[in-house]
Amino acid sequence: NFSKSVPTLIIIPSNNIYSQHLNHLNSLLKLQRKIFNAQISLKHFTDNEWEFKTENFRSLAKDLHEGDRETFNIRYLRKGTYDYFECCILGARRYLMKEPDSTIPSAIKNMNRLVVIYRTAQAAFFGFVMYVLYQKVLLW
């Protein structure tokens, strides 16, 4: 889909003016290609509603003896939402983005840095809005 590549086509030429290294631009293109391929791969699953009936499985879990429950560990039914989404994200990293788990610490550092930049930009924007409103009130 061309519309999903438009931001990359805008960012890359503007970065080309400021960037000395083409490797950085190539990595942006590779990242955009990975994101686009992941979107295409997941399109069928995200566009449709899925409902799986698991009554037989749940009744089987209730009917197991204590020894069998420990052997055939089905405690994952009690996992919380956080654990579920953590597994989803790790699966997307491993199987869709083809990224090894060894890159997780650097990804966390990068994410924290981006959060700080985002919060700083938000504070600057709202500070600017407050400044403009304050100036308008003083001049009114």
C-alpha positions as CSV (number, residue, x, y, z in Angstrom):
1,N,0.0,0.0,0.0
2,F,1.6,3.2,-1.2
3,S,0.0,5.4,1.5
4,K,1.8,3.6,4.2
5,S,5.2,4.3,2.5
6,V,4.5,8.0,2.1
7,P,5.9,9.0,5.5
8,T,9.1,7.2,4.7
9,L,9.4,8.9,1.4
10,I,9.0,12.2,3.1
11,I,11.4,11.5,6.0
12,I,14.2,10.1,3.9
13,P,14.8,13.0,1.6
14,S,14.5,15.5,4.4
15,N,17.0,13.4,6.4
16,N,19.3,13.3,3.4
17,I,19.9,17.0,3.7
18,Y,21.0,16.7,7.3
19,S,22.5,13.2,7.4
20,Q,26.1,12.4,6.5
21,H,25.6,8.6,6.5
22,L,23.5,6.6,4.1
23,N,23.5,3.6,6.4
24,H,21.1,5.5,8.7
25,L,18.8,6.1,5.8
26,N,19.0,2.5,4.7
27,S,18.2,1.3,8.2
28,L,15.1,3.5,8.1
29,L,14.0,2.0,4.9
30,K,14.6,-1.6,6.2
31,L,12.6,-0.8,9.3
32,Q,9.7,0.6,7.2
33,R,9.8,-2.5,5.0
34,K,9.7,-4.7,8.1
35,I,6.7,-2.8,9.5
36,F,4.9,-2.9,6.2
37,N,5.5,-6.7,5.8
38,A,4.3,-7.3,9.4
39,Q,1.1,-5.2,8.6
40,I,0.5,-7.3,5.5
41,S,1.1,-10.5,7.4
42,L,-1.4,-9.6,10.1
43,K,-4.0,-7.9,8.0
44,H,-6.3,-10.9,7.7
45,F,-6.2,-11.5,11.4
46,T,-6.7,-7.9,12.5
47,D,-9.5,-7.2,10.0
48,N,-11.6,-10.2,11.1
49,E,-13.2,-11.1,14.4
50,W,-12.2,-14.4,15.8
51,E,-14.1,-16.4,18.4
52,F,-12.7,-19.8,19.6
53,K,-14.9,-21.9,21.7
54,T,-12.9,-23.8,24.4
55,E,-15.6,-25.4,26.5
56,N,-14.1,-28.9,26.0
57,F,-10.7,-27.8,26.9
58,R,-11.8,-26.0,30.0
59,S,-13.9,-28.9,31.1
60,L,-10.9,-31.2,30.5
61,A,-8.9,-28.9,32.8
62,K,-11.5,-29.2,35.5
63,D,-11.6,-33.0,35.2
64,L,-7.9,-33.7,35.5
65,H,-6.5,-35.2,38.7
66,E,-4.0,-33.2,40.8
67,G,-1.0,-35.3,39.5
68,D,-2.0,-34.8,35.9
69,R,-2.5,-31.0,36.4
70,E,1.1,-30.7,37.5
71,T,2.3,-33.0,34.6
72,F,0.2,-31.2,31.9
73,N,0.7,-27.7,33.3
74,I,-2.5,-25.8,32.4
75,R,-1.9,-22.9,34.7
76,Y,-1.5,-20.6,31.8
77,L,-5.2,-20.3,31.7
78,R,-4.9,-18.1,34.8
79,K,-2.3,-15.8,33.2
80,G,-3.1,-12.1,33.3
81,T,-3.5,-9.7,30.5
82,Y,0.0,-8.3,31.0
83,D,1.6,-11.8,30.5
84,Y,-0.5,-12.4,27.5
85,F,0.5,-9.1,25.8
86,E,4.1,-9.7,26.8
87,C,4.0,-13.0,24.9
88,C,2.4,-11.4,21.9
89,I,5.1,-8.7,21.7
90,L,7.9,-11.2,22.1
91,G,6.3,-13.4,19.4
92,A,6.0,-10.5,17.0
93,R,9.6,-9.5,17.6
94,R,10.8,-13.1,17.0
95,Y,8.7,-14.3,14.2
96,L,7.5,-11.2,12.3
97,M,10.4,-8.8,12.7
98,K,13.0,-11.6,12.9
99,E,14.8,-9.9,15.7
100,P,16.8,-11.9,18.3
101,D,16.1,-11.6,22.0
102,S,19.6,-10.3,22.5
103,T,18.4,-6.9,21.1
104,I,15.8,-6.5,23.9
105,P,18.0,-4.5,26.3
106,S,19.0,-2.0,23.6
107,A,15.4,-1.8,22.5
108,I,14.3,-1.0,26.0
109,K,17.0,1.8,26.3
110,N,15.9,3.2,23.0
111,M,12.2,3.1,24.0
112,N,13.0,4.9,27.3
113,R,14.9,7.5,25.4
114,L,12.0,8.0,23.0
115,V,9.6,8.3,25.9
116,V,11.8,11.1,27.4
117,I,11.9,12.9,24.1
118,Y,8.1,12.6,23.7
119,R,7.4,13.8,27.2
120,T,9.8,16.7,26.7
121,A,8.1,17.7,23.4
122,Q,4.7,17.5,25.1
123,A,5.8,19.7,28.0
124,A,7.4,22.2,25.5
125,F,4.2,22.3,23.4
126,F,1.9,22.8,26.4
127,G,4.3,25.3,27.9
128,F,4.2,27.2,24.6
129,V,0.4,27.1,24.5
130,M,0.2,28.3,28.1
131,Y,2.7,31.1,27.3
132,V,0.6,32.2,24.3
133,L,-2.6,32.1,26.3
134,Y,-0.9,34.1,29.1
135,Q,0.2,36.7,26.7
136,K,-3.3,37.0,25.2
137,V,-4.8,37.5,28.6
138,L,-2.3,40.2,29.5
139,L,-2.9,42.0,26.3
140,W,-6.7,41.7,26.5
